[in-house]
Amino acid sequence: TGPMSSECLGNLMRITLSAEYFEDKYLTFSVVDQFGIAWELDEVMASQCGYTVTYSKWSNIEFRASALSCHSHLEKDVFIITIQIKASHTPDMKNATTHLKSASCHYGPWSPRELVCESNYMEVSVRREVPQTVKDFIQDEPEDWTFAFPETKAGEASIWQIVFHQPEEKKALLVSDAWSAGYGLNTTDARVLLRIPYTAAQIQLIEDQGITFSAVRSSTFYKQRWMILMVDTAVACPIDGVEYTNKTIIWTVPKYIQLLSAGATSFKDVLVEAGVDLHKLSAKEMASRKYVFLNDLNAITMKIPIGAKGGYYKTSVSSGQHGVKYTINLFLEHQWKDNKWGLTKHTIIKKIETPFEQVELAIANNSNLSARLMNVTVGTFLPDVELVNLTIEGATVAVPEAVQHGYLTYEIRHANGSKAYVIQVPLDAPSIKKEYMRADMRSYTLNVTLAFITHPTSETFVVPVITVSAVKDAVLPSARGFCDGRNIHLIIIHGNVDQNWLPFISDWHLTPEAAQKYNYNLRDNGTHLAISVPFLSSHVNYEDFHTSGIKASLHLTLKDGITLANRKDFSISCRFSPSELIQCLPNGTVVITAVKWVGVADLDTSLFVLRDRRCKPSLVTEKTATFKFNVNTCGTSRKARAYTTMTYENDVLYFRPGNDTPVYQLKFVCWYAIKQTVDVQYESKKNPPPSVKPGFGSLALSLKIFKEKSYSESYQESEYPVVKYLKEALYFEVELLQPKDVRLELNLDDCWATNSRSQDSLLQWPIIINGCENHEDSYRTIFHEVNYSLRVKFPQHLKRFEVRMFTFVQGTALLEE
């Protein structure tokens, strides 16, 4: 009971550590001798002194000790072992807790010769022979045997030296040298023991009946009073002999190994038994597990179905792939008599592990869409697997930290000890990819990589999890539109699927820069996309012409931002007055714009002409051609009507090459009054003001903000953005930089403020309207007079005004874009 339990298994003792108690802890093992001194255990000491530490089923830790281990306390037919275990949560073993476990087991009766094949050492112990005098041994210098070999009993009997019989030579080692080489040596009143690690230099690999053995031939010399005695301490242990055929483990062990039978001429089986985990199994128990146990004349064979009771599967990783191996701890005890040794007992402990077998992991999508939760179950796993981290959008996070990203993970444990992992993520988590599918359907994609570790081997593997759920929650963008006298307006209301959709007119991507190039107005505040296009523009389609109006259409398509596949089409059509195409100016100049109809889209507008084909358009776009001419030119005909009106007619024509019949004809007429009486009141002045006529040209303007009303110091670029409190004043100055013409005067028409950097923001407040202050403003704009100064050479080229700071509100709520 408690964290440790002990068990007696013949001449072995087993102490098992509870996996649950010692889980996730770093451990050190020490063996306590009869004087209370703790000797910390490492691999060398374990194989030298008769100890084995191994993992049994999944994470249980098993400690085994031989009855004749270095620190066993022997009392009559009982041996006592005391171990000390320190457990800590850190590898430096700070704040470690100490656990002591002392246990005793009965042993014997001993056979004249006992051979043990443990997983980390070979052990042979023999009964003392009839004393015999030995010549030609290597004389050791006088030494304190107890000091040099504290585990050896001081007294009348002690080991002197060991001679290893190798094919090329005999090698003799004194006690101190043998101990330094990793050999374990011991004597009792009745027995001599030699323990050999599998890594020892004197080990030979021999073959018997096709099975390879790790073997040592040696003679051990020991002192007894005034005599030196010798015993044969040869030992051999099989290191292979395992085959895997048809999902079956086949383990074969030859019965009478020549090395162990030297000098014997007759053999007789006394006992052949086998089992699992050092527990012997009866023939009935083996049959119930479908084991096959064969004891032939020359060999013993065990056949174990892979997956049978008694063994267990453990997780394994190969080339990053998840899989399993089946492990079973078999043991075999063979006792025989021969005419040299009498009774020999050979115990073989064999841990068999099958080759790696890849296992596909199930990934089940159990999403609760009504609760807007993605729920994925990954597994089944064996108990020796632990989920350690998740990789979300390229970032690796530990399991506890994944909650901050919206990922909840937990285990599901099954009755057989296996488990699965559940990953829960809200559909609206940022890492969930959302894509529009069709109609009202959206797909939600969970893409996360799970990293696992196995215990106690610390192998790692990853499981990519990609699951897709379809949800009926798509809201497509909608639109409304209208037309004013000269523009087509289309307003698109965003849905929840078009965040990455792009607006296109035909194959032309409508960006803010492109819209500005064509003098279009494009605004997007996150919820609405608004576009305004002039009636006469390159991207408007002209579909029908009638005296009631010209039908003009604007077609806009939203395309996928990645694949550029068409997602949603919008269209608005309006009728515009034909007067939009023609201007009959009082001075007899006519400006006519011809448009290309959809039905004749292959026409080249640059080849449009008037009746006089020498009259060509002065301005051409892809869909329009504009002519500017006098009514007395270009083949224009005139006709008087009732002596009050003169009409001028002409046609815009398009001829295909080699054909004199036009495929396109647009007739237009201008009416002028012949006689008209106008009453004019006038008075004479010496210096009449100059007349102002509209003109075209480029102007260079600047807008500056000044710190004070004196307009002496303006804000520099490094001082922007300028921070002011509500109702504080800012002083603006607009200046005409080019041309420097004294006859010009700068007038401000409109000025407005927005709550973003875009002048086209949907939220606007007018500061100046038609050159005047906004009468609806609580704090009206104040205009300041500009006078001549060293800096101001042309006062008429500057305008100055003052604006009080304000913010955009609706009711009491602050408006933000």
Secondary structure, DSSP 8 states (H G I E B T S, - for coil): -TTEEEEEETTEEEEEE-HHHHTT-EEEEEEE-TTS-EEE--HHHHHHHTEEEEE-STT-EEEEEETT-TT-EEETTEEEEEEEEEEESSTT-TT-EEEEEEEEEE-----SEEEEE-SSEEEEEEE--------S--------HHHH-TTS--SSEEEEEEEEE-SS-EEEEEHHHHHHTT-EEEE-SSEEEEEEETT-TT-EEEEETTEEEEEE-EEEEEEETTEEEEEE--EEEES--EEEETTEEEEEEESS-GGGSTT---EEEEEEEEEETTEE--HHHHHHTT-EEEE-SSEEEEEEETT-TT-EEEEEEETTEEEEEEEEEEEEEEEEEETTTEEEEEEEEEEEE---EE----EEE--BGGGTEEEEEEEEE-TTEEEEEEEETTEEEETGGGGGGT-EEEEEE-TTS-EEEEEEEETT-TTSEEEEEETTEEEEEEEEEEEEEETTT--EEEEEEEEEEEES-----EEEEEE-SSEEEEEEE--SS-TTEEEEETTEE--HHHHHHTT-EEEE-SSEEEEEEESSSTT-EEEEEETTEEEEEEEEEEEETTT--EEEEEEEEEEE-GGGGEEE-TTSEEEEEEE-BGGGTT--GGG-B-SSTT---SEE-SSEEEEEEETTSTT-EEEEETTTEEEEEEEEEE--TT--S-SEEEEEEEEEES-----------SS------------EEEEEEESSTT---B--GGG-S----TT-EEEEEEEEEE---TT-------EEEESSS-TT-S-EEEEEETTEE-TT-SS--EEE-----SS-S-GGGEEEEEEE----EETTEE---
